[in-house]
Amino acid sequence: MIDSAEVVVDGQNRQLTVPSGAQTGLKLGPEFTVEAGATYELVLDFDVQRSIVATGPRPHPTGYKLKPHIRVVPKAITGSISGNVTNPGDQPYAYALQDGDTLASTMVDTLSGNFMLAYLQAGYYSVLVSDTKNRSVTQDSVEVTVGEDNNIGTVTLQ
């Protein structure tokens, strides 16, 4: 249950509206069946960028609303994608995209340039890395295999 929250925007604390947060709490999805006597290890991946929504006119919103986006996946059926950005100085983010949807994102370490997009289900993804100077690189058809990390090597943002 969440009865109050705030977000910091440009160094200022702002109220964060949490619809039904104090009444119904957090809801997770997608639904799945838990079998009696079985043990499950689940990963809850909270995507902040998709969960806090600005309300009101852009570029000067009048408020912020929490619409939590939490991906739930069984850990046993996941793999990861990693890599290294050669020019990570301008706060790059890495994204795993599939069918036009962002399924995972992470900050790139601004010192080492390393990143890992973890807990992805098996399949093919596009990996997008972009920074605050609008430089980016995309690598398509990156395969994720259960229990393995697919290191795509080094990338340079252009």
N, C-alpha and C positions, 0 to 999 in steps of 0.2 A: 504494500500500500504506500502511496506517495501522497502526502497531504500538502506539501509546498516544495517549491524548487526555484532556482534562479540560474541564469546563465550570464557569463561575462562577455560583453561585446565591446570591442575597442576600449578595454579597461574599465568599463562601467557595468555594475551589476544591474541586471534587468530581470523582472518577474518572468517566470516560465510557467505558463498555464499547462496543467496536467488534467485533461478531460477524464472524468470518472476515476482518477487516480486514487482518491481516498475512499471511493465506494466499492469498486470492483477490482482494483489492483491491476497488475500487469498480466497481459494475456500473451501466451506463446503459441507459435505455429510453425509448420503445419501440424495438424493432429496426427497421432500415431498410436498404435496399440502396444501396450506393455503386457507381455506374456507372464503368467504366474510362474514364479520360481526362477525367472531369468534375471541376469544382471546387465544393466545398460550403463554405458559411459557416454554422456551427452555433452556436446560443446554448445554453449550459448554465446553467440557472436553478436554483440551490441554495436550497431552501426550508427555512430553519433551523427555523421554527416546527413544521413537519411532520416534521422529521428527528431531533429530540432528544425522546425519549420517557421520561417519568418512570416508574420501576418501584416497586412497593410501594404501601402504603396512602396515600390522599390524606387530608389535605392535607400529610402529612409523608412524602414518598417516601424510599425507602431507597437508591435508585441512579438512574442515568441511562444510557440506551442510545442509541447512534447508529444510526438506521435511515434512511440518506440517501434523501431524495426529491429527485431531480434531473431536471428536465424538460428534454428535448432537442428543439429545434425548428429547422428551417432558417430562418435570418434572412430570406431572400427572401420568405417567405410570411407575414410577421407585420405587425401594426400595434400601436397603443397606445391607451390611455385615460388622459387626464389631467384634473386639476381643481384646485380651490383650496378649502381648508377655512377658513371665516371665523373659527373659534374653535379653533385648533390647539394650545392650551397644555397639554393633558393627554395627550400621547403617542399621538395617533391613528394607526391603521393603515388602509390601503385594501386591499380585496380584490376580485379579479375572480372571480366565481362562475359556473359553468355546469353545469347538471344536478345541482345540489347539491354540487359539488366545487369546492374552491378551486384555481384554476389559476395565480394569481399574487397576490402580496401585496407591499406596500411600506410603509415608514414614511412618514408625512406630515412634511414639514419643519416643525418646531415654531415657526420664526420667520416664514417666508413663507406657510405653509399649503399649499404646492404639493405635488402628488404625480403620479407617472406609473407606470402599470401597463404595462410594456413587453413586447414579444415575444409578443404574443397572436395566435393564429391567427384568421383571419377568422371572424366569427360574431357572435352576440348574447350578451351577458353581463349579469349583475346586478352592480352595483358597490355594495359595502358599505363604509362608513367608520365606525369605532367607536373610542372612546377609553377610558382607564382609569377614567373616571367612568360607564361604561356608557351614554354618550350615543351615538347612532348615526343614520345616514341611509342609506337604500337607494334606488338608482335602477335600475329594471329596463329590459330591452330596449335596452341600450347597444350600438350596432353598432361592430364593429371591421372596418375595411377594410384590405386589404394595402397597406403603404407609407404609411399615413396615421395621424395622431393625432386621436382624437375627444375634444375638450376638452368636458367636461360642464359647465364653468363653476364657479360658486361654490356650495358647500353649507354648511349650518350644522348642527352636531350638536345634537340635542335629546334 
